[in-house]
Amino acid sequence: MNKSQKKELYENITAHGNNLKNLFKLDNSVDSVKLCKSLFKLENQAQKLALDYCNYGNLDNSAVESILKKAGVLLNITDTNQIFFNGDARGYALKISDNFCKDKEIFKDWGGYGILAPDFREYLTESDNTPQGMDAIDHLINRQLLDNAMNG
């Protein structure tokens, strides 16, 4: 990863963290990058559970509940119906209800569900990786529009 890609990655993570803070009405003192890193760790744990479920048919429901509870604490929510575990190992495991994030600025998948912890390495413009949907491109465009509005 080159310097430009690292800068882009950091900007995407920061923007996503800011969007999460707005969506879940978190205090501005919450560090956007730390929030995203913590959620990304939970996403990786949840993704492993989804993969095990796909491969072996066993789902550790207590582990899923624990992950959702930890995510709820990070997002300062008690109603965990706003977030859920997606057991399909082909996509992200931790998602935001489509009703809760409808018409809100947040990274979404093709189904309109919000993604708690996207891996922005997959969406770097100068990499060999191709964005996996218009929402990724829309997110980057919206982030640029927001940056332009905030920075004049």
C-alpha positions as CSV (number, residue, x, y, z in Angstrom):
1,M,0.0,0.0,0.0
2,N,1.5,3.3,-1.0
3,K,1.3,6.6,0.8
4,S,-1.6,7.9,-1.3
5,Q,-3.6,4.7,-0.6
6,K,-2.9,4.9,3.2
7,K,-4.2,8.5,3.1
8,E,-7.3,7.5,1.2
9,L,-7.9,4.5,3.6
10,Y,-7.6,6.8,6.7
11,E,-10.0,9.3,5.1
12,N,-12.5,6.6,4.3
13,I,-12.3,5.2,7.8
14,T,-12.6,8.6,9.4
15,A,-15.6,9.5,7.2
16,H,-17.3,6.2,8.0
17,G,-16.7,6.7,11.7
18,N,-18.2,10.2,11.5
19,N,-21.3,8.8,9.7
20,L,-21.7,6.2,12.4
21,K,-21.5,8.9,15.1
22,N,-24.2,10.8,13.3
23,L,-26.4,7.8,12.7
24,F,-26.2,6.6,16.3
25,K,-26.0,10.1,17.8
26,L,-22.7,9.5,19.4
27,D,-20.8,12.3,21.2
28,N,-18.3,14.2,19.1
29,S,-15.6,13.2,21.6
30,V,-15.7,9.6,20.3
31,D,-12.7,9.0,18.1
32,S,-14.0,7.9,14.7
33,V,-11.0,5.8,13.8
34,K,-10.9,4.0,17.1
35,L,-14.6,3.4,16.8
36,C,-14.1,1.8,13.4
37,K,-11.1,-0.2,14.5
38,S,-13.1,-1.7,17.4
39,L,-16.1,-2.5,15.2
40,F,-13.7,-4.0,12.6
41,K,-12.3,-6.4,15.2
42,L,-15.9,-7.4,16.0
43,E,-16.7,-7.8,12.3
44,N,-13.8,-10.2,11.9
45,Q,-15.0,-12.3,14.9
46,A,-18.5,-12.3,13.5
47,Q,-17.3,-13.2,10.0
48,K,-15.5,-16.2,11.4
49,L,-18.7,-17.3,13.1
50,A,-20.6,-16.9,9.8
51,L,-18.0,-18.9,8.0
52,D,-18.1,-21.7,10.5
53,Y,-21.9,-21.7,10.3
54,C,-21.6,-21.9,6.5
55,N,-19.0,-24.7,6.6
56,Y,-20.2,-26.8,9.5
57,G,-23.8,-25.8,10.2
58,N,-23.0,-24.8,13.8
59,L,-23.7,-21.3,15.1
60,D,-22.5,-20.2,18.5
61,N,-25.5,-18.0,19.4
62,S,-23.9,-16.9,22.7
63,A,-20.9,-15.6,20.8
64,V,-23.1,-13.8,18.3
65,E,-25.0,-12.2,21.2
66,S,-21.8,-11.2,22.9
67,I,-20.5,-9.5,19.7
68,L,-23.8,-7.7,19.1
69,K,-23.8,-6.6,22.8
70,K,-20.2,-5.2,22.4
71,A,-21.1,-3.4,19.2
72,G,-24.2,-2.0,21.0
73,V,-22.0,-0.7,23.8
74,L,-19.6,1.0,21.3
75,L,-22.6,2.5,19.5
76,N,-24.3,3.5,22.7
77,I,-27.5,1.6,21.8
78,T,-29.7,-0.6,24.0
79,D,-32.1,-1.5,21.2
80,T,-29.9,-4.0,19.3
81,N,-32.7,-4.5,16.8
82,Q,-30.9,-1.6,14.9
83,I,-28.0,-3.9,14.2
84,F,-27.9,-7.6,13.4
85,F,-25.7,-10.6,12.6
86,N,-25.8,-11.7,8.9
87,G,-25.0,-15.5,8.8
88,D,-24.2,-15.5,5.1
89,A,-20.4,-15.8,4.9
90,R,-20.3,-14.1,1.5
91,G,-20.8,-10.6,2.9
92,Y,-20.3,-8.6,5.9
93,A,-21.5,-10.2,9.2
94,L,-22.5,-7.1,11.2
95,K,-25.1,-5.0,9.6
96,I,-27.5,-2.1,10.3
97,S,-31.2,-2.5,9.8
98,D,-32.3,-1.2,6.4
99,N,-35.2,0.6,8.0
100,F,-32.9,2.3,10.6
101,C,-30.4,3.5,8.0
102,K,-32.8,4.3,5.1
103,D,-32.0,7.7,3.6
104,K,-29.0,8.1,5.9
105,E,-25.4,8.6,4.9
106,I,-23.8,5.3,5.8
107,F,-22.0,2.6,3.8
108,K,-24.5,0.1,2.5
109,D,-24.5,-3.2,0.7
110,W,-26.6,-4.0,-2.4
111,G,-29.6,-4.9,-0.3
112,G,-29.7,-1.5,1.4
113,Y,-28.4,-2.7,4.7
114,G,-25.8,-0.5,6.5
115,I,-22.4,-2.0,7.1
116,L,-20.9,-1.5,10.5
117,A,-17.3,-2.2,9.6
118,P,-16.5,-2.2,5.9
119,D,-13.0,-3.2,4.8
120,F,-12.1,0.0,2.9
121,R,-8.9,-1.7,1.6
122,E,-11.2,-3.3,-1.0
123,Y,-12.2,0.1,-2.3
124,L,-9.0,1.9,-2.8
125,T,-9.0,3.7,-6.1
126,E,-5.4,3.1,-6.9
127,S,-5.4,-0.6,-6.1
128,D,-6.0,-3.6,-8.3
129,N,-9.2,-4.2,-6.4
130,T,-12.5,-3.1,-8.0
131,P,-15.3,-1.5,-6.0
132,Q,-18.0,-4.1,-5.4
133,G,-21.0,-2.0,-6.1
134,M,-22.3,1.5,-6.8
135,D,-22.8,2.1,-3.1
136,A,-19.0,2.0,-2.6
137,I,-18.6,4.6,-5.3
138,D,-21.5,6.6,-4.0
139,H,-20.0,6.6,-0.6
140,L,-16.7,7.9,-1.9
141,I,-18.5,10.6,-3.9
142,N,-20.6,11.6,-0.9
143,R,-17.5,11.7,1.3
144,Q,-15.9,14.1,-1.2
145,L,-19.0,16.3,-1.4
146,L,-19.0,16.4,2.4
147,D,-15.3,17.2,2.6
148,N,-15.8,20.0,0.0
149,A,-18.7,21.5,1.9
150,M,-16.8,21.4,5.2
151,N,-13.5,22.7,3.8
152,G,-14.9,25.3,1.4
